[in-house]
Amino acid sequence: MHARWNYRFNVVEGVLFTSGTHFMSQVSVLPLFVASLTDSKFLIGLIPTLFLLGTTATQVLGAAWVAHGRDFRRTFVLATILPRLFQFALIGVPLLPAGWRLPCFFLIFAGYSAMMGINFPIWTEMVSRILPVNERGGFVGMRASLTGATSLLTIAAASWLLANLSTPWSFVACFAIAWLLGTASWGCMAMTRFPPAPAPKERPSFWRKLPGILREDANFRTYILVRMLLAGGTMGTAFTIVHTLPRFGLTMGQANMLAIALPMAQIAFGYLGGRIADRHGNKVMLVAGSVIGAMALSTLLIAPSLPVYALGLFLLGCVLHVVAGLELNFVMELGGERQASYASLFNLAIAPATFLAGMLGATLADRFSVSLVFGLSALCWALGAAALFALVREPRQKALSHA
C-alpha cells in the first residue's frame, strides 16, 4: 500500500546516513584521527575490530527486542536514534585533554558500534515488512548507487576539511557533520509507513529457539563456518588509507581523497549487482565479491604506484558493498519467516572470528608489516570464495516460499 512512499524515504535515508559515515569513516577519517594521536598500528587496527565486534555481538539483543516488542514502529523509531547519540558525543573528543582523547574515543566508538549492531536486525525486520523478496536486491543496489554518487562529494568535503583546518578542529567539523547527516537520516526513517501488523500468535521464547536453528539448518551452519573464514579478509581494512601516508608520502587530506575510489565502485557496481542478485540469487554475487576481495588485497599488496593502489581500493569498494548489503539479503532468505533470528544468530556466531581476525591483523601490522596483513587477507578471500561456491546452497526458493 505504501511501497512507493517507503522506497523513496528509505533510499533518501540511505543517502544521508552513508554520506554522514564518510565524515567518520572507519577506513579513512577515524584511522587518520587515531594516527594523529599515536604511532601504534595496533590501535589503528583496533578501529574496524571494535566496529565489527560491536555490530555482530549485539544483534541478538536487537532481534530479541523485535521478538518481544508489541509495537514495532515504536521500537524502530527508538532504536534507530541511539547510534546518533554516540555520534553526538564523539564531536567533543578531539577537544579533550591529550591524555583523554584515545580512551574516550574508543569508549564512545565501542558504544556507537554496539548500538549499530542492535539496529541491524530491527532494520532488517523493517525491510522485510515493507518490501517483497524479489525487490530487495534492487532496493539495496539503488541505495548503493545513489550513496556512491553523493559520497564523492562528501569524501571530497571531508578531505578539504582535513587539508584546510588545523587539528583538532578538522576532526571536530567532520564528526559534527556526520552527526547532522545521521540525524537527518533518522528523520527519513521515522517517516516509514508500515502495513497493518499481523495478528499476534503464540511463539516460543526467542532465546530458546536460537539453538534449534543451528541444529535444523545445515546450510546455515555451513555458511557461518565459511563466513568465519571470510572474516579474515577484513584484517587489512583499517590500513588501506593510513598506509599511504608513509608508502606514498601523502598528507591527510590527500590520503582521504583516495577513499573516493570506494563509492565509485558502488556507483559502477551497486545497482547492477543488486539486479543480478534479484535474478540469479545472492550466492552468485557473494562468490564474485569474495573473488574480487582477493584481487583487491593482492593489488594493494603489490601496487607499484598510486594509480594502481587506487584501483585496488576501487575493487575493495565492490567487496564492501557486497558484504554490507547483499549478504544481509542472503541471510534473510536463509531465515525465511525467522529473518531477524537468523540475522542476529549469524552475526553473534561470527563475532569471535571477527574479533580474532581483527586482533591478529592489528598485531601483525604492529610487529611485522602491513604488507603481510594484506597478503593474508587476500588468501582468506580466495579460500572463502572457493568454500562458498562448493559448500553453500542458494536459499532463494526457500525465501520465495515464505514471501
N, C-alpha and C positions, 0 to 999 in steps of 0.2 A: 504493500500500500504506500509506504514512504520510501521506496527503494531509491528513486532519483534524488530525493532530498538528502537521504543519508549518505549516498555515494558522494555527492558534491561536498557536503560538510566534512566528511572524513578524509577525502582527498586533500582538501584545504588544510585540515588539521595535520596531516602528514607532512605537507609542505612547510608549515610553520614550525612544527616540532623539530623536524630534521634540520631545517635551517638554523634553528637555535642550537642544536647539538654541535654544529660546526664551530661555534664560538667556545665550546668546551670539549673539543674532540679528544677522544682517548688516543687517537693516532698522532695528532699534531699538537694542539694547543696545550693540553694537560701535560704531556711529556716535556714540552718546552718549558712550561711553568716549573715543573719539578727540576728540570735541568738547570734552571736559573738559580735554584736554591742549593743544589748538591751535585757532585760528580758521580754519585753512586748509580751504576747501571741497574743494580738490583732494585732500588726504589723506583726507577723509571719503569722497569719491567713489571713492577707490582700493580701498576695502574690497570691494565686490562685484566690481570688476575683477580683483583678485587671486584671489578665490574662483572666479570663472568661468574665468579663465585656468588656474588650477591644476587645476580639476576637468575641464577639457576637454583640455588639452595632455598630461596624464599617463595618460589612459585607455588609450592604446595599450600602455603598459607593463603594465597590469593584464591586458589581453587576451592579450598575449604570455605572461604568467605562466600564464594558463589554458591556452593552446595547447600550451605546452611542459612543463607540470607533469604529474607522474604520479599524484599523489594529490590530487584536487580538494578533498576535505574538509580536508586539512591546509593547503592553500593558502588556502582560505576562512577558516579559523579564524585563521591567522597574519595575513593581510592586513587583516582587519577590526579587529584590535586596534591597528594602527598609528596611526589618527587619534586614538584615545583617549590615546595617549602625548603627543601635542601638546596636546590639551585639558588634560592634567595640567600641562604646562609653562606654560600660559597663566595658571594660578592665581596665580603669584607675580609676574607682570608689573606689576600696579598698585602693588606694594610696592617696586619698584626705584627707584634714584635718578632724579630727574626727567628728566635727560638721556638715560637709557637706556630709558625706557618706550616711546616711539614706535618706535625701531629694533627693539627686542626683540619688541614686539607684532607688527609687520609681518613680521618674520622667522619667528616661530612660526606666525602665521596663514597665511603662504605655505606652510609645511611641512604644516600641517593640511589646507590646500586640495589640495595635491599628493597626499597620502595618500588623501583622499576620492576624487580622480579615479582613482587606481589601484583603489580599491574598487568603483567603479561597474560596470565590465564583469564583475567577479567576482560581484557581487550579481546582475547580470542573468543570468549563467550559472546561478546557484543557482535563481532564479525559473523559468527555462526548464526546469530538471531536475525541479522538484517540482510545477509547475502547468501544466495544458494551456492552449492559446492562448485558448480561449473562457471561461476563468475568471480571466484576469489582470486585466482591467479591473475586475471586481467586487472582486478582492483589493486592488488599488490604491485603489479607491473606499472600501472598508470601512476600510482603514488611514487614509485621509484623513479620513473622518467621525469615527472614534474619536479620532484625534490632534487633530482640531479641537476636540472636546469637552473633552479634557483640557488642551488648550493654553489655554483660557480661564482655567483655574486657574493654570497655570504663568506665563502672562504677568502675571496679577494678582499672583502671588508675586514675580516679578522687579520689577514696578513698586513693590510695597511695600518691597522691599529698597532700591531706588534712592531712594525717598522718605524712608525712616526710618533708613538707615545713612549715616554720613558717608563721603565719598570719601577714600581709595580702597577702604575695606572693603566698600562696597556692591558694587563690581565683583569683588572677591575672592570674596565669597559667591556671586555669580551664576556665575562661572567654575567654582567648586568644585562647585556643584550640577549644572552642565552635564556636568562630568566624571563625577560619580557616576551620573547617569542614563544617560550614554553607556556606561559600563562595565556597568551592569545590562542594557542592551540587547544588548551583546555576548554576555553570558551566555545570553540567549534565542536568539541566532543560533547559538551553539555547540551548542544542543540540536537543530538541524535534522537530520532523518534522510533520507539520500539513497538513492535507488534504486540497485540494482547498476550499477556503471559499465559502459558499453558496451565491447565488445572493442576493444583498440587497433588502429588501422589506419594505414597509411601516409598521411601528409598532407604537402602542400607546405609549405615554410617559411612561417611566419606572416608574416614581413616581406616575402617575395617576392610573396605573393598579394594584398596590400593594393592596389597599383596596378591589378591586374586587376579588382578590384571596381568601381572608378571607370570603367574602360573599358567594362565589360559592362553596367552598370546605369544607364541614362539617367534613370530615375525617381529613383534615389538621388542622382545628380548634381544634378538639378533641385531636390530637396528641400534639399540642402546650400546651394545658392545662395539659396533662399527663406529658409532659417533664418539665413543671414548678414544678410539684411535685417531679420529679426525681432530679431536681437541688438541692434539699435539701440533697441528698445523697452525694454531694461533700463537705459538710461542714467540714468534718474531714480530708480531703486530705492533707492539709498543715502540719498537726501534726503527720502524721503516722511515719515519720523517726525521727524528732526532739524530739518527745515524748519519744523515747527510751533512750535519754541521762539521764534524772532523773529516769525513770522507771526501767531500767536495768543497769544503771551506765556505759554506753558506752562512748568511745571517739568519736570525729567527724569522724575520719577515719573508725572506727568500725561501727558506725551508718550508714554511707553512703554505706558500703558494704551490708547492709540489702536490699538496693534498687535493688540488683541483682535479688531478687525474682520477681520483676515486669517484666523484659524482659524474665525470664524463663517461665512465664505464656504465653507470646507471642509466644515463641518457641513451647510450648506444644499445644497451643490453636489457634494460629493465622491462619495458612493455613487451618486447618480443619474447623474452624469457618467460614472462607470465603467461602469454598466449600459448606458447609451446607446452608449458606445464598443464594448462587447461585442456589441451587437445590430446597430449600423449602421456600425461601423468607427471607428478613431481619428481619421481625417481630419476627420470631421464636427465632433468636439469641438475639434480643433486650430484649425479655421477659426473656430468660435464663440468659442474662447478668445482668438484674436487680435483679433476684433471687440470683445470685452469689454475687452481691453487698451487699445484706442484710446479706448473710453468712459471707462475708469478714469483714464487720464492726463489726458484732457480735463477730467474732473470735478475732479481735483486742481488743475488749472491755473486753473480759473475759480471754484472754490468760494468763495462769499461768506461762509460761516460754518463753524464747526467741525463741525456735524452733516452738512453736505453734503460736507465733506472726508472725514469718516468713511465716507460712502457710497462715495466714490472708493476708499478703502482696501479696503472690502468687495469691490468689483469687482476690484481688483488681486489680492486673495486668490484669487479664482476663476482668474485667469490663472496665478498661481504654481503652483496645483495642476495645471493642465493641462500646463504646461511641465515641471514636475518629475516628474509621474507618467505621464500618458498619452503624452507624446512618447517616453518610453522604450519603451513598448509599441509605438508606431508604428515606431520604428527596428528593434525586434526582429522585427516582422512583415516589414519590408523585407528583413531579413537571412536569413529562412528558417533553414536549418541553420547559417549562419555569423553567428549573432546577436552574439557577442562581438566578432568582427572588424568588423561593421558599426557597432556601438555605439561602439567606440573610434575607428575611422576617421572617423565622423561628427563626434565631438567634437574630434578632432585638426584636422579641416578647418575647423571654425567657430571654433577658438581665436583665430586672428588677428583675425577680425571682432569677436569678443567683447572682445578686448583693446583694439582701436582704438575701439570704441563706448564702453567704459568710460573710456578716457583722454580721449576727446572730451567726454563728459558732465562729467567732473571739471573739465576745463579751462574749458568754457563756464560752468559754475556758478561757478567761481572768478573769471573775468574779466567775466562778464556777469550772469547771474541763473539761479536755479533754475527760474524760470518758463519760460525759453527751453528748458531741458533737458526739462521736462515736455511742452512743445509738440512738440519734435522726436521725443520718444519716442512720443507719440500718433500722429504721422504714420507712423512706422516700423511700428507695429502695424497701422494701416489698410492701408498698401500691402502689407505682408506677408500679411494676410488675403486680399486680392484675388489676389495671386500664388499663394498656396497653393490657393485654390479653383480657379483657372483652369489651373494648370500641373502640379500633382502628382496622381498617381493613387493610389487606395486600394489598399494591398497585401494586404488581408485574405485573398483567395483563395490567394495565394501562400503565406501563412503556414499556412493550413489544410492545404494540400497537403503540407507538411513536418511537420505535427503528429504 
